[in-house]
Each structure stands twice: as C-alpha cells, then as structure tokens.
Amino acid sequence: MISIADFTESELWIVKSTLHERYGQEIEPALADSELRLDPHSTTLTQCPALYWQADGGVHFVIVKVGDRRYRAQFFYRGYQQYGTGIDEFDDLSECIVTLLQVQADHELKRAEEADREAARAREKAQREELQKIK
C-alpha cells in the first residue's frame, strides 16, 4: 500500500499565505483525507492528505497531495458542479494554488457575465410583452 506524507509546515505556509494574499484575511484550510485512484487504469484507492476551504459565494476548494511534490486540485459549488484546472497534476504547490484560484475567478466572471446576459434577455422579453399589451 502506498503511503503519502501529510502536508509539511512549509506547504501549509504556502497555501495559507496565498489565501491571505487573495482574500485579504486569514483563511485556515482544514486538513482532510481523500481516497483517490492514483492510476486511472487501476481500481485501487489510495488515501491521500487533502486541504479544504470554503470561500464566499459557496465555492469549495480542495488540494490533494498525491505524492512527494505532486498535487491535484479542484473547486466545486455543489456535488454536480465540480471543476478542475485543466492540469491533471502539479509538481509545484504555489503554481497549483495560484492556478486553482485563477481558474475559479475566471469561472466566476463567466458565470456573472452569463447571468447578466440572461437578465438582459428577460428584460427585453418583458418589454416586448408590454409593448404587445399596449398595441
């Protein structure tokens, strides 16, 4: 069975300082465990240390340590709304967390733009309906 070391103090400092820089306040990620298939061609699950935190807007983040200097990351809103970074595995924790936060910020911007477009369509529809009532 593969044994993966917990996050080191240095790794925790990288995550905490990056979160502080991003949010302007102390964010304490929770230490957790996750079972993952490290090899996509195997059904064997490996217990891996993970860091979890939640931010405003109901977004949750997870970074999983899958080996020495090997990390996977994702964010999610609900169980069916899970998103990765587009990179399967990172070998640098700083790059991992910065990429994760940037991809989520880009996703949030896209969600806001889509909501704005939908609201504009709804207003236009309501205006057309109102004009039809006047005629």
Secondary structure, 3 states (H helix, E strand, C coil): CCCCCCCCHHHHHHHHHHHHHHHCCCCCCEEEEEEECCCCCCCCCEEEEEEEEEECCCEEEEEEEEECCEEEEEEECCCCCEEECCCCCECCHHHHHHHHHHHHHHHHHHHHHHHHHHHHHHHHHHHHHHHHHHC
